């Protein structure tokens, strides 16, 4: 899958599961709405007070599952390019 195809794939689905590790190292997953930039950066919105935000700040490695077509999994590996806004309002 090339970059434009990946962007289209993400935009068509709009939902993903983001998996992080909690303070004790245990996995934690959450369904989130997602968007993609033209550069295939995956964006999702969350509260600064959320569990996933705290987990990502402590350990920026995450797994994201976005779905598949015709039961053929699509996998992509990426590194974080930014961190949560430090002054984001808590919900």
Steps between C-alpha positions, in 0.01 A plus 500: 500500500649834399452826691200636304326162534569498874358851540186399309469181704516691832263775385240250375482323834513786751541271802798321649607321813797663673691272734740634763664368816383614840721591797531134596591400143164336432347564157207740476297557183238754400283559194559850362397708202794553265602721212806499277710780360619484139833380643321197658534630854221352713320755715252439780350723763505421870482683828827589674357328807428174315672174577636471145647851511680426828620167361635658179678773693674234712562252215455641147501155337146410394324250276217608273251265334294651220326207336529317175353440158385154393631357829860580399669678791684822424799580719709813517777591740556858605685705756332781693558839342356717774384485857175614660469873548636582848228756572206306361190548716390202707149373438 
